[in-house]
Structures are given as C-alpha cells and as structure tokens.
C-alpha cells in the first residue's frame, strides 16, 4: 500500500517543474549508486547460535536487560495465548499435521544431522583443499616466474659488462698480433744485419788480402827484373 502510494506520488512529481526533475535525478543517483567499491564482509563459516532450532540468540540477549532471563519466554507465551484467545490462529487438523511433520523434521535433524553435517564438512574441506592446492600451485608458478624475470634482468644488466670484456679481449688480441709482427720484423732485420756484418767483414778481409798479395807479387817481379837487366858500357869507357 505504501509502495503504491510512493509510486503514484513520484509520477505526480515527474509532471511538475524543476523540483520534480531534481527529485527524479536524486532518486536515480541513489538507485544507481556504485556498490562495487563497498567492502564485502567475509562469509561466516558457521551459523549463529539459536535456541529451540529457530529462535536466534540475539533476540534473547536484546530482551535480557529489560525483561530479565524469563522475559523472552513470557513474551512468547503471552503472544501465543493472545493469538489463541482472539482466534487469530485457530487450531484444526492442519495444526496436528504441522506438529507431526515438525516432530519428524526435528527427529531427523537430531538423528541424522551430525552425519550429514560431517559429510557436508568433508565435501567442503575437499573443495577448499583443491582450491588451496590450485592457489599454492599458482603462487609457486608466479613466484618462480618472478625469480626467472629477476634473473633475466640481472643477466641483461651484466650484458654490458660482457660486451666490455669482449671489446677489451679484441683490443688485447689486436695488440698481441701487432707486437708479434713487430717482434718478427725486428728478428728478421736483426738476422739480415747479422748476415751482412760477417759478409762485409769477409769481403773487406778478402780485399785486403788480395791487395797485399798483389803488391807483394808486383814488388817481387820488379826486383826480379832489376836483377836480370844487363849493364851497358858507358861512353867514357869507349
């Protein structure tokens, strides 16, 4: 009834001026507010405490300060007596059927409830274990991927050092080749000089020995000719 009245008044306000438009816009903003950013409370693993199977414990705790310990029971008894005395609730055959069905349900819950609860808990634990195993596997894979990525980044950082080392090795090889060739040229020049010096010495010695031999031969020939030359008589002797 009240919702129908609110709906009719809202339609009436739509036809009005700026007030109606502002009210409709405010209602739209309230109805379409984002709930995705609201914190979602965690689901409880176990249900709240109840008394007699259906009455929550919070109701008793709420009535204790004002009515005492027996207050909720007296309130329930008085309400039941009021419903029966005013014939708001009439006891008939359906009441006995409901009581019988309720008794069967209570007996089944008391008898088989723990086994069904244990079976349901076992299934829930298996599902949670599987989900946890998948989560742990995913976490381990992601952790290993992070470690591999860090290792690759470390290798990428050391690549510049490796290139510098290779560059230095190439420079050292070029310097070694240059020094080897320089040493080879030096040895070759020294070998040739070592050959030229004895050869030059031998040539000079041979030239000197040849010249001395020739001069001795010339002097001996001149002396021999001077001994064999005849002495001519002079004019005074004639």
C-alpha angles and dihedrals in degrees: 000000000000093000090052090051092050091049092052093047090049091053089049092051091050090066092053125086132267093325091061092047091049092049092049090048091050091049090050091050091050093046095046098043113140113257096175093089094052114107112254112222115229117257114251116246092216132034125249123271117273137185122225089003098283110041112088119231091231090070092058092045089051094052098041097083093052105030104024128227097314094041098095092048092049089047091052093046092048091049091051092048090048092052092049096043094049090044091236086135115034119200112230139144091292089062091058091046091051090047091050092048090047091051090051091049092048091048091049092049093048093044104039101017097094093049092047090046091049091049091048090047090050092052090046092049091050091051091047091048092051091047090048091049091052089047093049091048091050091047092049091048092048091047090051090047090052091050091048090049091051090049091050090049089051090050091048089052091050092049091082090053090049091052090049090051091049090048090051090048091053090049090049091050092050090049091048092050091048092051092046092052091045090051090048091052090048092051092047093050091046091050092051092047090049088053095045095051098057090040091052091046092051091048093051092046091049091048091050093047091048092049093048091047092050093048092050091049091049093049092047091049091050092050091048092052092048090055094050097047112108121237112240120215114252124236095253091060090055 
